[in-house]
Amino acid sequence: MPQPFAIAGHILRIDLTRRAVSIEPTAPLNARFPAGMGVNNWLLLEETPLGKEPLDPENPLIFTAGTLVGTMAPTACRMTVSCKNVLTGGFGSASAGGNFGPELKYAGFDHIVVTGRADGPVYIDIDDQAVTIVDAGELWGQTTWETEQALRAGIDRPTLELLSIGPAGENLAAAACIIVSHTRSASRCGVGAVMGSKNLKAIAVSGSRTLPVADPQGFVSESLAMQRYLLGVDTTRNLRKFGTSTSFEAWNHLGSIPVRNFQATQMAADEADGIATAVKEKRYIDKAFGCFGCPIMCSQYQRVKTGPHAGTRGEKVESQDYWDFGGKLGISDPAAVIALSELCTRLGLDNTNATNPIAWALECFQRGLLTPEETDGLDLEWGNVEVIGELLEKIAHRDGIGDLLADGSLAAAKRLGRGSESFALHMKGQDLAEEMRVFKGWGLAVAVAERGGTHTQGGPLTERMPLDAELSMQRFGVPTAFDPASYEHKAELVVYYQRLHNLLEIVGICFYATYWCGMQMMGPDEVARLYSLATGKTKTGDDLMAEGEQILYLQKAFNMRHTDFDRAADYPPDRMMREGASGPHAGARLDRADWDQLLDQYYDLRGWDRVSGRPTPENFRAVGLPELV
Ligand code: SF4
């Protein structure tokens, strides 16, 4: 079978139990499924045994870099990892930018499938097609940054890229993430714990191969034109200047962030202003930088020079970090948010999945359900930076109360009981970052996401952007996309963004470079032009959006095989229905009857069964996946 253009051509398989390495061609699977997450999801579905716990060594942990990753297409940098979800028992995935994905392809690999469990700590060293499993006993217990430093000192290759886990992954905390390229985080679903369960501390990669594209001249010219175009767009200028943190103020103004474990939806002005002002003044920003091939450069080197957190050198603190630490835990000092975010990076903790059980514990303490005797003597007050830092350390090391919190808020609430389940905010078992009451389409996307509780599988940011009816019709096929209170047309928006997000998972382009972030950014047609020139397969935006559907169905099939998720799993936490929002939409909450109708509309649009919330055999055939019937 001839080697397709743009892809690297090989799947690397590593069985850590047997310390066996094998390499096979990607082409046969690429001929059947979309590259990147298409093949990844298929491998996960086929090779995850039934009835095993997520941390069972037999389960695979599968890395991929999408079709355009490593080429000149703007922002084509994403690396995604799939596994059985530690928090939900269903489909799990996490994605990161940086440079690891491109380097993996330069080494000749589109996927790494890791199975088994090494008999002691190891790391995998990939030097082009030479792959070695190396003992890493001396790295076990070290933070991600210490690990990276030690590996860089020992491996003398100029293009070396690394990913690693910290103590959180070693100790199998459900909030453990994988840190990529120093500060990028492949977060959610406990991917770091799965890596830890295999005794795998890190992966090092460097490559020297090229990625041939079908039409080199046309592709270079189109990529450069798109890079130049993006550079001139307002959304890019804003992201480059302030990073994604720029949206914190607007979101808080709209009363749509989680505050004190979702007890409110807007931070008080005196608490939020400090954060918003520091962002606007770029107080802690040294300079902007970007992931591989990115003209947007939404990341910043951050440095705190004075005060109790002086010496902190963070990178890419995002709007969501301000929801997680600022809103959810009540911290109003932006320097403290940067410091705690950096601590999470070093410990290998995912900010959202780590802060949620802490928020649950703080609320339990507030309500007298947890006493100081049960918190290792810690006074669990909202906004106490030192205590929150200590709790993060305890979670990563499963120390004292950290052991209770390390498996996520739902597991903690089940262990504690005392009615604390009401304060565990999760979807399908995965901890939540997203406030769901105010923006109905946003809430729907988070509720139905297959990996549980995420806005990156269909969350329509468009709901927050006033669009005229003509543009809304042209882009999304609905006359209005902007009315937070309305349930109308929100199902259509969610389906559109699910397809777009899945398309981007196929090609490995950053969401921020697309319509998701602004109507002037790239849409499916622009991505399809780059894809066609690179691969030599002529596709329209609609064609690629249709391929995106296969990604969703593969995830759905995994959940149908490994969980009992049905319609009931698509309802938001009770708090979103029982307690009203604060801020400009004060009192807004999700209405049960309206939610029922919204779910019906969503299932109807997809042609799924309303009662079970599941696709029918005809649906699988219609999207080109008859083998899943
Ligand atoms: S927009 Fe930001 S996150 Fe996306 S590729 Fe560029 S620097 Fe990375």
Boltz pocket constraint, residues with backbone or C-beta under 6 A from the ligand:
constraints:
  - pocket:
      binder: B
      contacts: [[A, 75], [A, 77], [A, 97], [A, 98], [A, 289], [A, 290], [A, 291], [A, 292], [A, 294], [A, 295], [A, 296], [A, 297], [A, 298], [A, 299], [A, 510], [A, 511], [A, 512], [A, 513]]
      max_distance: 6.0
